[in-house]
Amino acid sequence: MMRSKKPELQIIPVLPLRDVVVFPYMVMPLFVGRPKSISSLDDAMQNNKNYY
């Protein structure tokens, strides 16, 4: 019996937005004001991470 590989666990950043749904490849301005959200976006941009 072959054992299947376990899927690799990934931690992905998520930015909750109010009153808007953003789809892949959609371009729109994001107005971010909470310090925690700003810090998270800065980290994602500096480390070339995707954001979900």
Distance bins in CASP14 RR format, pairs under 12 A and 6 or more apart:
PFRMAT RR
TARGET T0000
AUTHOR 0000-0000-0000
RMODE 2
METHOD distances of the structure
MODEL  1
10 49 0 0 0 0 0 1 0 0 0 0 0
10 50 0 0 0 0 0 1 0 0 0 0 0
10 52 0 0 0 0 0 1 0 0 0 0 0
11 49 0 0 0 0 0 1 0 0 0 0 0
11 50 0 0 0 0 0 1 0 0 0 0 0
11 52 0 0 0 0 0 1 0 0 0 0 0
12 40 0 0 0 0 0 1 0 0 0 0 0
12 44 0 0 0 0 1 0 0 0 0 0 0
12 49 0 0 0 0 1 0 0 0 0 0 0
12 50 1 0 0 1 0 0 0 0 0 0 0
12 51 0 0 0 0 1 0 0 0 0 0 0
12 52 1 0 1 0 0 0 0 0 0 0 0
13 36 0 0 0 0 0 1 0 0 0 0 0
13 37 0 0 0 0 0 1 0 0 0 0 0
13 39 0 0 0 0 0 1 0 0 0 0 0
13 40 1 0 1 0 0 0 0 0 0 0 0
13 41 0 0 0 0 1 0 0 0 0 0 0
13 42 0 0 0 0 0 1 0 0 0 0 0
13 43 1 0 0 1 0 0 0 0 0 0 0
13 44 1 0 1 0 0 0 0 0 0 0 0
13 45 0 0 0 0 0 1 0 0 0 0 0
13 47 0 0 0 0 1 0 0 0 0 0 0
13 49 1 0 0 1 0 0 0 0 0 0 0
13 50 1 0 0 1 0 0 0 0 0 0 0
13 51 1 0 1 0 0 0 0 0 0 0 0
13 52 1 0 0 1 0 0 0 0 0 0 0
14 22 0 0 0 0 0 1 0 0 0 0 0
14 37 0 0 0 0 0 1 0 0 0 0 0
14 40 0 0 0 0 1 0 0 0 0 0 0
14 41 0 0 0 0 0 1 0 0 0 0 0
14 44 0 0 0 0 0 1 0 0 0 0 0
14 49 0 0 0 0 0 1 0 0 0 0 0
14 50 0 0 0 0 0 1 0 0 0 0 0
14 51 1 0 0 1 0 0 0 0 0 0 0
14 52 1 0 1 0 0 0 0 0 0 0 0
15 22 0 0 0 0 1 0 0 0 0 0 0
15 30 1 0 0 1 0 0 0 0 0 0 0
15 31 0 0 0 0 0 1 0 0 0 0 0
15 32 1 0 0 1 0 0 0 0 0 0 0
15 33 0 0 0 0 0 1 0 0 0 0 0
15 34 0 0 0 0 1 0 0 0 0 0 0
15 36 0 0 0 0 0 1 0 0 0 0 0
15 37 1 0 0 1 0 0 0 0 0 0 0
15 38 0 0 0 0 0 1 0 0 0 0 0
15 39 0 0 0 0 0 1 0 0 0 0 0
15 40 1 0 0 1 0 0 0 0 0 0 0
15 41 1 0 0 1 0 0 0 0 0 0 0
15 43 0 0 0 0 0 1 0 0 0 0 0
15 44 0 0 0 0 1 0 0 0 0 0 0
15 49 0 0 0 0 0 1 0 0 0 0 0
15 50 0 0 0 0 0 1 0 0 0 0 0
15 51 1 0 1 0 0 0 0 0 0 0 0
15 52 1 0 0 1 0 0 0 0 0 0 0
16 22 0 0 0 0 0 1 0 0 0 0 0
16 30 0 0 0 0 0 1 0 0 0 0 0
16 32 0 0 0 0 0 1 0 0 0 0 0
16 34 0 0 0 0 1 0 0 0 0 0 0
16 36 0 0 0 0 0 1 0 0 0 0 0
16 37 0 0 0 0 1 0 0 0 0 0 0
16 40 0 0 0 0 0 1 0 0 0 0 0
16 51 0 0 0 0 0 1 0 0 0 0 0
16 52 0 0 0 0 0 1 0 0 0 0 0
17 26 0 0 0 0 0 1 0 0 0 0 0
17 28 0 0 0 0 1 0 0 0 0 0 0
17 29 0 0 0 0 0 1 0 0 0 0 0
17 30 1 0 0 1 0 0 0 0 0 0 0
17 31 0 0 0 0 1 0 0 0 0 0 0
17 32 0 0 0 0 1 0 0 0 0 0 0
17 33 0 0 0 0 0 1 0 0 0 0 0
17 34 0 0 0 0 0 1 0 0 0 0 0
17 37 0 0 0 0 1 0 0 0 0 0 0
17 41 0 0 0 0 0 1 0 0 0 0 0
17 51 0 0 0 0 0 1 0 0 0 0 0
17 52 0 0 0 0 0 1 0 0 0 0 0
18 30 0 0 0 0 0 1 0 0 0 0 0
18 31 0 0 0 0 1 0 0 0 0 0 0
18 32 0 0 0 0 0 1 0 0 0 0 0
18 33 0 0 0 0 0 1 0 0 0 0 0
18 34 0 0 0 0 0 1 0 0 0 0 0
18 37 0 0 0 0 0 1 0 0 0 0 0
19 31 0 0 0 0 0 1 0 0 0 0 0
20 26 0 0 0 0 1 0 0 0 0 0 0
20 28 1 0 0 1 0 0 0 0 0 0 0
20 29 0 0 0 0 0 1 0 0 0 0 0
20 30 0 0 0 0 1 0 0 0 0 0 0
20 31 0 0 0 0 1 0 0 0 0 0 0
21 28 0 0 0 0 0 1 0 0 0 0 0
22 28 1 0 0 1 0 0 0 0 0 0 0
22 29 0 0 0 0 0 1 0 0 0 0 0
22 30 0 0 0 0 1 0 0 0 0 0 0
22 51 0 0 0 0 1 0 0 0 0 0 0
22 52 0 0 0 0 1 0 0 0 0 0 0
23 52 0 0 0 0 0 1 0 0 0 0 0
24 50 0 0 0 0 0 1 0 0 0 0 0
24 51 0 0 0 0 0 1 0 0 0 0 0
24 52 0 0 0 0 1 0 0 0 0 0 0
30 37 0 0 0 0 1 0 0 0 0 0 0
30 38 0 0 0 0 0 1 0 0 0 0 0
30 40 0 0 0 0 0 1 0 0 0 0 0
30 41 0 0 0 0 1 0 0 0 0 0 0
30 44 0 0 0 0 0 1 0 0 0 0 0
30 45 0 0 0 0 0 1 0 0 0 0 0
30 51 0 0 0 0 1 0 0 0 0 0 0
31 37 0 0 0 0 0 1 0 0 0 0 0
31 38 0 0 0 0 0 1 0 0 0 0 0
31 41 0 0 0 0 0 1 0 0 0 0 0
32 38 1 0 1 0 0 0 0 0 0 0 0
32 39 0 0 0 0 1 0 0 0 0 0 0
32 40 0 0 0 0 1 0 0 0 0 0 0
32 41 1 0 0 1 0 0 0 0 0 0 0
32 42 0 0 0 0 0 1 0 0 0 0 0
32 44 0 0 0 0 0 1 0 0 0 0 0
32 45 0 0 0 0 0 1 0 0 0 0 0
32 51 0 0 0 0 0 1 0 0 0 0 0
33 39 0 0 0 0 0 1 0 0 0 0 0
33 40 0 0 0 0 0 1 0 0 0 0 0
33 41 0 0 0 0 1 0 0 0 0 0 0
34 40 0 0 0 0 1 0 0 0 0 0 0
34 41 0 0 0 0 0 1 0 0 0 0 0
35 41 0 0 0 0 0 1 0 0 0 0 0
35 42 0 0 0 0 0 1 0 0 0 0 0
36 42 0 0 0 0 0 1 0 0 0 0 0
36 43 0 0 0 0 0 1 0 0 0 0 0
37 43 0 0 0 0 0 1 0 0 0 0 0
37 44 0 0 0 0 0 1 0 0 0 0 0
37 51 0 0 0 0 0 1 0 0 0 0 0
38 44 0 0 0 0 0 1 0 0 0 0 0
38 45 0 0 0 0 0 1 0 0 0 0 0
39 45 0 0 0 0 0 1 0 0 0 0 0
39 46 0 0 0 0 0 1 0 0 0 0 0
40 46 0 0 0 0 0 1 0 0 0 0 0
40 47 0 0 0 0 0 1 0 0 0 0 0
40 49 0 0 0 0 1 0 0 0 0 0 0
40 51 0 0 0 0 1 0 0 0 0 0 0
40 52 0 0 0 0 0 1 0 0 0 0 0
41 47 0 0 0 0 0 1 0 0 0 0 0
41 49 0 0 0 0 1 0 0 0 0 0 0
41 50 0 0 0 0 0 1 0 0 0 0 0
41 51 1 0 0 1 0 0 0 0 0 0 0
42 49 0 0 0 0 0 1 0 0 0 0 0
42 51 0 0 0 0 0 1 0 0 0 0 0
43 49 1 0 0 1 0 0 0 0 0 0 0
43 51 0 0 0 0 1 0 0 0 0 0 0
44 50 1 0 0 1 0 0 0 0 0 0 0
44 51 1 0 1 0 0 0 0 0 0 0 0
44 52 0 0 0 0 0 1 0 0 0 0 0
45 51 0 0 0 0 1 0 0 0 0 0 0
END
